[in-house]
C-alpha cells in the first residue's frame, strides 16, 4: 500500500491508495489499450495508455470499483501506467481487472460512428470500443497486470495509384458494413469479460469512420492507415470509401469489391488494403481544331485551361498557324489528325442507333481532378451486327442510317437525325457492348468556334 498527499483536500493528512501497474501487450498482426495505438502493416500493433484512462477492479465483496485516472512513471513511455484506487475495499490476491469505454465494468459500446483525426494513429481506440480484462498479480496493495483486449480491430490502407489524382482528392469517410446478420457495432454485455456471442442493443449493421478529409497516398504506406474497432465475430463485410475533390467539389462513394469474409478474434488487428481508383478511367485530353496538324495547346507560351472557369492564352488566329483546322474545300476528307476519328456517317449511327444511356454517377478524372457523368453508346461492331452489317461494319462509315453519305452529299436539306428512342438513365448491365463518352468539352468565350476565340475555358458538365 502506498501513500500520497491528498491534493484535493490540500491538507497535511495522508490518503491511502492501492496501486495497480498496468502494461500494454504486444498484439500480433493477425492480433493491443485506451488506449491509443500505432501499427505497421504485418507487424505487431503498439498500444499506449492515454491520459484519462481508468480501470475497474473487483473487490472481495464482489463489486467492481473504478480507479483514478492513469499516471505515468515514465512520461515518455505510455505502455505502462499506474492506477490508484482509494483504500477501503479489500482486493485480496490476484483480483480481476476490466477496462471499458462506458463508465460501467459490465458494458462495452463499439461505436457505429467513429472518428480518426490523426492519420496513422489509433487515438480513438479507447473511445470507439476498446475493452479488456486481466488478472492482476499481487496483493497487499501492490499489483501489476497486462491487459488482454477483447474487441477486434481493422487497419485499412487505401490508395489511389494515379499520381496526379491522388494529390487532389481527400478521403471524407469510410464505412464497414455487415452483409448478413452479424452486427459489428452497438452496446454489448461484458459481465463475463467477453464479447463473443453477444448481440448489441441497439444493433447497427454498419460502422462509419470520419476521416476528416485525409490525404490518400499513391501506395500502401503505414503513415496513412485508418483504424476501426469492431465486434469479434465471423463477419461478411463490405467496405466503402467516400472521396472528394475539393477543387471540383465532386464527391463519390467507392464500394470496394469483393466482400471480405473474415473470422475476427478478440484482441487481434486485421490489415485491409484497398485500391480506390482501379475502376476510374484517367484522361489527359488533347484538343485539336478539325484535322489540324498540331494539337491546339501545343505551342510556345500557350496556357491551357484545365478547370472550369480557367482562362487560357495563346489562341490560334490564322491559317498560318499549324494548329489551324484543315481548310480543304468541301466535300473533304480528313487526312491528318482527324483521319482516325469517326466520320460524319458513323457519328450519325452512334446518335441514332447507339442506344445512348446517360450515366450520372460513373467517375473519371481529367488533368488530375475528379468528375462524374457521361454517356454510354453501343460499339460500332455491335451496331453493325444489330442492323445487318456484321460482315461489313465499315458500311457505317460509308453511309448514315438513312442511306445517305453525309460526307459528300452537300445538297441534303436536313442534317438532323434523332436517336430512335429516349435516352436511358443509368449504366448498362454489362459494358462489353458499350463504350463510355465523358462529359468533357471545350467552350470559347462567347465565340462560335474555337478558331475564333481568344478566351478559352474547359467546361466539364
Secondary structure, DSSP 8 states (H G I E B T S, - for coil): -EEEE-TTTTSS-EEEEEEEEEE---B-TT----SEEE--TTS-BEEE--TT---EEE-TTS-EEE----B-SSTT-TTEEEEEEESSS---SS-EEEE-SSS-TTEEEE-SEEE--STTB-TTHHHHT--EEEE-EEETTEEEEE-EE-SEEEEEEEE---HHHHTT-EEEEEEEEESSS---BEEEE-TTS--TT---SS-BSEEEEEEEEEE--SS--GGG-EEEEE-SSEEEEEEEEEEEETTTTEEEEEEEEEEEEEE--TT-EEEEEEETTTT-EEE-----STT-SS-TT-STT-B---STT---B----STTSTTS-----SS----STTTTS--HHHHHHHHHHS--EEEEEEEEEETTEEEEEEEEEE-HHHHHHHTT-GGGTTHHHHS-TTS--TTT-TT-S------SS--EES--S-STTEEEEESEEEE-TT-SSGGG-SS-EEEE-
